[in-house]
Structures are given as C-alpha cells and as structure tokens.
Amino acid sequence: MTADRREDDQIPGEADDVRRLQQAGDAVYRRLVEGVLDYAIFLLTPAGRIATWNAGAQRIKAYAADEVIGRHFSIFYTPPDIDRGWPAEELKLARAHGHFEDEGWRVRKDGSTFWANVVITAIMNPDGELLGYAKVTRDLTARMQQEAERLRMVELVDESRRMTEFIAMLSHEIRNPLAPIMNVLSIMGREALSPRGEWCLSVANKQVRQINRLVEDLLDVSRVTTGKVRLSVQPLELGVVVDEAVEGMRPAADARGHLLHATLPGEPMRLNGDRTRLIQLVSNLLNNSIKFTPAGGRIDLSLRREEDVAVLTVSDNGIGMTEDTLSHAFEPFSQGEDHARGHGVHGAQGVQGGLGVGLALVRSIAELHGGIAVASSAGTGQGSSVTVRLPLRGGERPQHHA
C-alpha cells in the first residue's frame, strides 16, 4: 500500500467484502423490519397484492401472514372507501408522486375499525420500472381519541362559561321583581288581616325569602366562577366570627331537633379576612349538615389551631356520602345523595332545599382566603365531615392535606 493511496481505492478482495456485508445487512434489515411491532410494514405488488408481512402488521390488523399474503390490500379498507375506489387511487397517487400519505379508518380482521396513518412509497428500479410499493401503517386511534377528548373539554369549558353567564343574567332578572314583591308583603304585614290572611302572608314571606336566598346563591356562584368576587379584608378574630355564624344557624338546628355543639378555642385566632364571607362559609357548612341529617341528629363544630393554621371542622351523623359523592362534593349544583329527599331533610321544618351550591361556595371562600376545604365520610349512613384550613395572620399558607 502506497502512502498516497486514496481511501476510496479498493484492493483485490475488498469488493467481495462489500457484497458480503451488503447481503448480511439486507438480512439484518429484513429481520429488523419483520420484528417491528408499532408499525405495520409490508410490500405490495404493482397490482396491490400483499407480498410481505411483519409482526407489527399482524398486531395492528390481526391477520397472520399466511392469511393475507397474496390478497389485495383493499381488505383493510371500509366498504365506502372500496366503493369509491380509494385503494386503487392511493396506489395511483403514490406512483405519480413517489409516495402518498393519508389518514382514515381502516378495518381489522374482526371487522373493528381503527384510525390509521398510512404512507405508501413507490419502489422503482434504475430504469424507472415499477417494482411494487412499500406500505407503512400506524394505529393512531388513541391519539385521535385524546384529541377528541381535548376538543370536548374545550367545548365543556365554553359551555360552562356560557351557562354561568346565563345564570348570572337570569338571577338578576329574577331579582328585579323580588324587591317590589317584598315591599308589598311588608306593607301587607302592617295591615289587619284575618287569620287565613295572616297564614297566606306568612307562607308568601317564607317563599319569597327562599327565592331571594336561591338567587343570591346563584349570583355568588357566578361571581366565584368568573373571578368577580372581591373580599373586604380586615383583621378578624376567627373565634368571634365562627360563634356569630353558629348562633345564627342554631334556630334552624333546633327546628330539626338537632343537637348543635360548638367547641371554640380559649385563645384568640387572628387572621385577615372578609367577615361576611367567613360567616357565609360557616353558615353553609352548618346548613349542609342540618339539611342532610335526619331529625334529632348531632352536629359538632370545632375550631382549633395547628401551628399557624386555623382548622375548622363540621361533622354530623347524617346520611353520609359515597366515594362518588365525595369526588363531586364541592362542585356547583351537586346535591349529594339522591335519597336525601327520601329522608325528608329538604324543605322540612324550616330547613329549605337548595341548589347544591353550599359546599362549592365554602371551597371558593376558603381558597380566596388562601385556604383549602376537604370532605370525608365513612359511607352512606355514616355521617360526614368537612374541614376547612385557613392561614392565620402572619402564618404560612396551609399545606394541601386534610
């Protein structure tokens, strides 16, 4: 070998080495293609008949090699595609342009369909003669389903936004005539009425107050979901706020024969918060327990400190919640167990039925104060418990755990 020999110069015997390596490489390549599982890779004759079949083709299309080799590849197409001559059109386009790519429904051996990405490449010899086609198919059904789910979620978010806007508009429209009706009822209350008239006036007053409360709940939900709630924050002593809410709900508990027991700390628990919203939070928790506990039940409220976090828990021995109910407990318009109505807790003895927004507002108010709310239950008939964790003034935000 001379010093100036070029690298591309061959010495005797090297050409044979190249050919042997090429032959070995062809064998390795064939085994590699045949073993691919994620892609169906096979060859077609110029007429479109299947000439080879790999493991991926068998996995995706469910045919064994001896079941398809020699058959026309149109067996993988849906009847409408066959009727319009689409398999032959694909080969025509692949030959004209060198390759063709498409996505569409394809058919497995058992008749089920899958969404496929298909690439067909024309194989030509050096003289331009068509030798056949290479066809690669991928099963994209999972990806298509994910995209469909994503689009559905976008639609649901948009639908939820439009529904929230509609609820807000409807609530305002209902609210407008309520004010004059309440004024008229107030004027009638100052008039001398017969016993029947007094009864009618009492019923009307109760129902109007209920409608007004429902409208306010709807407006609160729409404000929360659209981010329009603004807190009037001031330094507060949480124990005083909780005690005020408890006393406000005690008549409703007494009307149902419930024992309402509150355990408040002896030490001050100071935080920065909105007094009205925090009273609403506690009242909604208690109202929820009153509503879903059969008459004569027990409701326990406790407020305690854990380092720099206030922990408020309301528990009852009511109808309880299933795992499915727990997973949706804080969603707007979630009414809990359907059989609650069978217990007579809705609208009974001063406890009015609602729209299932109480716990949704609890969570929203807690989060607006930098806190969290979680619910737990041992199951149907085992009572339930809701715990709210709020950061105290100067403390850290609570960690997300019960």
C-alpha distance (Angstrom), angle and dihedral (degrees) to the residues before:
residue distance angle dihedral
M1 . . .
T2 3.80 . .
A3 3.78 123.4 .
D4 3.81 92.8 -118.4
R5 3.81 96.3 51.2
R6 3.84 111.6 135.3
E7 3.79 118.6 -125.6
D8 3.82 91.8 -121.8
D9 3.82 92.9 55.6
Q10 3.81 111.5 105.5
I11 3.77 126.5 -145.8
P12 3.82 122.4 -148.9
G13 3.81 111.5 -69.7
E14 3.82 96.7 22.5
A15 3.83 92.9 96.9
D16 3.81 88.8 57.6
D17 3.81 90.0 50.2
V18 3.83 90.0 52.8
R19 3.80 92.3 50.3
R20 3.81 92.7 47.7
L21 3.83 90.3 49.2
Q22 3.79 90.7 48.5
Q23 3.78 91.2 51.4
A24 3.80 91.5 47.8
G25 3.81 89.7 46.7
D26 3.79 90.8 51.4
A27 3.79 89.7 53.7
V28 3.82 92.3 47.9
Y29 3.80 90.3 46.9
R30 3.80 91.8 51.2
R31 3.81 91.5 49.9
L32 3.80 90.0 47.6
V33 3.81 93.0 51.9
E34 3.78 92.6 43.4
G35 3.80 91.0 53.2
V36 3.84 98.1 49.1
L37 3.82 109.0 116.6
D38 3.82 103.7 -177.8
Y39 3.80 95.9 58.0
A40 3.78 132.5 48.4
I41 3.83 102.8 -134.1
F42 3.79 120.6 179.1
L43 3.79 143.0 141.0
L44 3.79 127.9 -115.9
T45 3.79 129.5 -156.7
P46 3.82 117.2 -122.0
A47 3.83 86.8 -95.2
G48 3.83 91.4 54.2
R49 3.78 100.2 -104.2
I50 3.80 119.0 144.3
A51 3.82 113.2 -105.3
T52 3.83 103.6 169.4
W53 3.81 136.1 21.2
N54 3.80 130.8 -162.7
A55 3.83 133.4 -159.6
G56 3.80 91.9 -101.5
A57 3.79 90.8 55.5
Q58 3.79 90.4 52.4
R59 3.83 91.6 48.0
I60 3.81 95.2 47.6
K61 3.80 100.6 37.4
A62 3.86 98.1 28.0
Y63 3.81 95.1 -134.2
A64 3.80 121.2 127.0
A65 3.81 115.6 -132.5
D66 3.82 94.4 -107.0
E67 3.81 89.5 53.7
V68 3.80 96.7 58.2
I69 3.80 111.1 23.0
G70 3.79 107.0 109.2
R71 3.81 94.3 20.4
H72 3.79 124.2 110.6
F73 3.80 114.1 -96.8
S74 3.82 91.0 -128.6
I75 3.82 87.6 87.0
F76 3.83 85.9 84.3
Y77 3.82 93.7 59.2
T78 3.79 130.5 89.1
P79 3.84 118.6 -108.1
P80 3.84 93.0 -108.0
D81 3.83 90.5 53.5
I82 3.79 90.9 48.1
D83 3.81 91.6 48.4
R84 3.80 91.8 54.9
G85 3.82 92.0 46.5
W86 3.77 95.0 -115.9
P87 3.86 98.1 150.8
A88 3.82 91.5 57.0
E89 3.83 90.0 43.9
E90 3.82 90.5 55.0
L91 3.81 91.5 54.2
K92 3.80 90.6 46.6
L93 3.82 91.7 52.5
A94 3.83 92.3 45.1
R95 3.80 91.0 52.7
A96 3.80 93.1 46.2
H97 3.81 95.8 48.6
G98 3.81 102.6 25.0
H99 3.78 93.1 -112.5
F100 3.80 140.9 20.8
E101 3.80 132.3 -156.0
D102 3.78 127.5 -163.1
E103 3.81 142.5 159.5
G104 3.78 125.3 -146.2
W105 3.77 148.0 113.5
R106 3.80 116.7 -53.1
V107 3.80 130.4 -174.1
R108 3.80 129.0 -120.9
K109 3.77 126.2 -150.1
D110 3.82 92.5 -93.5
G111 3.80 91.8 52.5
S112 3.81 95.6 -105.1
T113 3.78 117.0 132.2
F114 3.80 133.1 -132.6
W115 3.79 133.9 -174.0
A116 3.80 108.9 -107.2
N117 3.77 138.9 -168.6
V118 3.81 107.5 -148.6
V119 3.82 128.8 -166.9
I120 3.81 118.7 -175.3
T121 3.81 118.9 -171.4
A122 3.82 123.3 -168.9
I123 3.84 113.9 -129.7
M124 3.82 112.5 -146.3
N125 3.82 131.1 -179.7
P126 3.83 121.2 -131.0
D127 3.81 89.6 -90.0
G128 3.82 92.3 57.1
E129 3.79 94.3 -106.4
L130 3.82 115.0 147.0
L131 3.80 110.2 -116.6
G132 3.79 96.8 176.1
Y133 3.79 141.3 -80.1
A134 3.79 138.0 -72.6
K135 3.80 112.7 -141.7
V136 3.81 125.1 -164.2
T137 3.81 120.1 -173.9
R138 3.82 128.3 -173.3
D139 3.80 124.9 -166.9
L140 3.84 105.1 -129.1
T141 3.80 97.1 168.9
A142 3.82 93.2 115.7
R143 3.81 92.2 49.0
M144 3.79 91.6 48.3
Q145 3.80 90.8 49.7
Q146 3.80 90.5 50.2
E147 3.78 90.8 51.0
A148 3.79 90.9 47.6
E149 3.82 89.1 50.3
R150 3.81 90.8 49.3
L151 3.79 91.2 51.4
R152 3.80 89.7 47.0
M153 3.80 90.4 52.8
V154 3.81 89.9 50.8
E155 3.80 88.7 51.4
L156 3.81 91.4 48.3
V157 3.81 92.1 50.4
D158 3.79 90.4 49.6
E159 3.80 91.0 45.7
S160 3.81 90.4 49.4
R161 3.81 90.7 50.4
R162 3.79 92.2 50.3
M163 3.81 91.1 46.1
T164 3.81 90.8 50.9
E165 3.79 90.6 50.6
F166 3.80 90.4 48.6
I167 3.82 92.1 49.3
A168 3.80 90.6 50.5
M169 3.81 92.0 49.2
L170 3.82 92.6 45.6
S171 3.80 91.6 47.8
H172 3.79 91.6 53.3
E173 3.80 91.0 47.8
I174 3.82 91.2 51.2
R175 3.78 91.7 44.6
N176 3.80 94.0 57.2
P177 3.84 97.6 66.6
L178 3.82 92.4 39.1
A179 3.81 93.6 72.7
P180 3.85 95.7 59.2
I181 3.83 91.0 42.1
M182 3.81 90.5 53.6
N183 3.81 90.3 47.3
V184 3.81 91.1 52.0
L185 3.80 91.0 49.3
S186 3.80 89.6 49.7
I187 3.81 90.9 52.6
M188 3.81 91.0 47.7
G189 3.79 88.8 52.6
R190 3.80 89.4 63.9
E191 3.80 92.2 54.1
A192 3.79 126.9 87.3
L193 3.78 107.2 -103.7
S194 3.77 135.6 -178.9
P195 3.82 117.5 -108.1
R196 3.81 89.3 -100.2
G197 3.79 90.0 48.6
E198 3.83 90.3 50.8
W199 3.78 89.4 51.7
C200 3.81 92.5 49.0
L201 3.80 90.8 48.3
S202 3.82 91.4 49.8
V203 3.80 92.0 50.9
A204 3.81 91.8 47.0
N205 3.81 92.2 49.3
K206 3.81 92.3 50.6
Q207 3.79 93.5 48.5
V208 3.80 93.9 46.5
R209 3.79 90.5 49.9
Q210 3.80 88.8 50.4
I211 3.80 92.1 50.1
N212 3.77 89.8 48.0
R213 3.81 91.2 51.0
L214 3.81 91.7 49.7
V215 3.79 91.0 49.6
E216 3.81 90.8 50.2
D217 3.82 89.6 50.2
L218 3.79 90.8 51.3
L219 3.79 91.3 48.9
D220 3.80 90.2 49.0
V221 3.81 91.7 51.5
S222 3.80 92.0 49.0
R223 3.81 90.8 48.5
V224 3.78 92.3 49.4
T225 3.81 96.3 46.0
T226 3.79 92.0 47.4
G227 3.81 93.3 45.5
K228 3.79 94.0 -117.0
V229 3.80 97.5 126.0
R230 3.79 112.0 114.1
L231 3.79 119.4 -168.7
S232 3.78 122.6 -138.8
V233 3.80 94.5 -143.1
Q234 3.80 122.4 -161.4
P235 3.81 137.1 149.4
L236 3.81 108.9 -78.7
E237 3.77 140.5 179.1
L238 3.78 101.1 -131.6
G239 3.81 95.2 -155.7
V240 3.80 90.9 60.1
V241 3.81 91.7 48.6
V242 3.81 92.7 49.0
D243 3.80 92.3 47.0
E244 3.81 90.8 52.3
A245 3.81 90.9 51.6
V246 3.82 91.6 48.0
E247 3.78 92.7 52.3
G248 3.78 90.1 47.9
M249 3.82 91.4 55.3
R250 3.82 97.4 39.9
P251 3.85 94.8 89.4
A252 3.82 90.2 56.0
A253 3.82 90.2 49.6
D254 3.81 91.4 47.5
A255 3.81 90.9 50.1
R256 3.80 88.6 59.1
G257 3.80 93.2 44.5
H258 3.81 92.3 -114.2
L259 3.78 124.1 153.1
L260 3.81 104.9 -129.8
H261 3.80 110.9 -165.6
A262 3.81 121.8 -177.2
T263 3.81 125.3 -167.3
L264 3.80 112.3 -164.9
P265 3.82 127.4 179.7
G266 3.77 121.9 -103.6
E267 3.80 91.2 -137.1
P268 3.82 125.5 71.7
M269 3.81 116.0 -98.6
R270 3.77 106.9 -158.7
L271 3.77 125.8 -168.3
N272 3.77 140.5 152.6
G273 3.78 109.6 -107.4
D274 3.76 151.3 124.6
R275 3.81 107.6 -83.0
T276 3.81 95.1 -156.7
R277 3.79 93.9 48.8
L278 3.81 93.6 46.1
I279 3.81 90.8 51.3
Q280 3.80 86.8 50.1
L281 3.81 90.0 51.4
V282 3.81 93.5 52.6
S283 3.81 93.0 41.7
N284 3.79 91.9 51.9
L285 3.81 91.2 50.4
L286 3.80 91.5 51.2
N287 3.81 93.6 42.6
N288 3.79 89.8 52.3
S289 3.81 91.2 53.6
I290 3.79 92.8 44.3
K291 3.78 90.9 50.0
F292 3.81 96.9 47.9
T293 3.81 98.5 40.5
P294 3.82 117.9 86.8
A295 3.81 115.3 -119.2
G296 3.79 114.4 -71.7
G297 3.78 95.4 28.2
R298 3.78 131.8 139.8
I299 3.80 127.7 -111.7
D300 3.79 121.9 -171.6
L301 3.79 125.3 -165.4
S302 3.78 121.4 -172.3
L303 3.78 131.9 179.3
R304 3.79 119.1 -167.8
R305 3.78 140.7 156.1
E306 3.79 125.6 -113.9
E307 3.79 105.4 -173.6
D308 3.84 104.0 -64.7
V309 3.80 95.3 -12.6
A310 3.81 129.3 90.5
V311 3.81 111.7 -141.1
L312 3.81 115.9 -158.3
T313 3.81 116.8 -174.2
V314 3.80 129.0 -177.9
S315 3.81 115.5 -170.9
D316 3.79 132.9 176.2
N317 3.80 141.1 177.8
G318 3.79 92.6 -127.6
I319 3.79 134.4 124.1
G320 3.82 93.6 -55.3
M321 3.79 128.0 -150.9
T322 3.78 135.6 -89.1
E323 3.80 121.1 -132.4
D324 3.80 89.7 -100.2
T325 3.80 91.7 51.0
L326 3.80 90.6 48.9
S327 3.81 91.0 53.1
H328 3.82 90.0 57.4
A329 3.82 99.5 31.4
F330 3.80 95.7 111.7
E331 3.80 96.8 42.3
P332 3.83 117.6 108.9
F333 3.82 115.0 -99.4
S334 3.80 93.0 15.9
Q335 3.82 105.4 143.1
G336 3.80 98.4 -172.6
E337 3.77 120.3 -136.5
D338 3.78 113.3 12.4
H339 3.79 91.0 -144.8
A340 3.82 89.0 64.1
R341 3.78 87.1 90.4
G342 3.77 88.0 58.1
H343 3.82 88.6 60.4
G344 3.76 90.8 58.6
V345 3.80 94.1 -123.3
H346 3.77 95.4 129.7
G347 3.75 113.6 86.1
A348 3.78 93.8 -8.9
Q349 3.80 124.6 141.2
G350 3.74 97.0 -18.7
V351 3.81 97.2 -39.2
Q352 3.77 105.0 114.2
G353 3.77 126.1 -153.6
G354 3.76 116.3 -112.6
L355 3.76 144.4 -164.0
G356 3.79 97.4 -98.4
V357 3.81 94.4 -103.4
G358 3.81 99.1 116.4
L359 3.80 99.0 92.7
A360 3.80 91.4 37.0
L361 3.80 88.0 59.9
V362 3.82 90.9 44.5
R363 3.79 91.5 57.3
S364 3.80 93.3 43.4
I365 3.81 93.6 49.7
A366 3.81 90.8 46.3
E367 3.81 91.6 51.0
L368 3.81 91.6 47.2
H369 3.81 86.3 57.8
G370 3.80 91.8 49.4
G371 3.78 94.0 -100.9
I372 3.78 141.1 109.0
A373 3.81 138.6 -129.0
V374 3.81 127.0 -148.6
A375 3.80 132.5 179.8
S376 3.79 130.4 -150.5
S377 3.78 137.6 -179.7
A378 3.79 137.3 170.0
G379 3.80 88.9 -136.9
T380 3.79 142.1 -87.3
G381 3.78 112.1 -10.7
Q382 3.81 92.1 7.7
G383 3.79 99.4 98.9
S384 3.77 126.5 -118.7
S385 3.77 141.6 -115.5
V386 3.80 134.0 -151.3
T387 3.79 121.1 -163.7
V388 3.80 125.0 -164.9
R389 3.81 120.8 -166.9
L390 3.80 118.3 -161.3
P391 3.81 128.7 -179.7
L392 3.78 113.8 -116.6
R393 3.76 121.6 -134.4
G394 3.80 110.6 -69.4
G395 3.80 91.9 6.6
E396 3.75 132.0 116.0
R397 3.80 122.8 -92.9
P398 3.81 110.4 -92.1
Q399 3.77 119.0 -99.3
H400 3.81 116.9 -115.4
H401 3.78 100.5 -102.0
A402 3.74 135.3 102.6
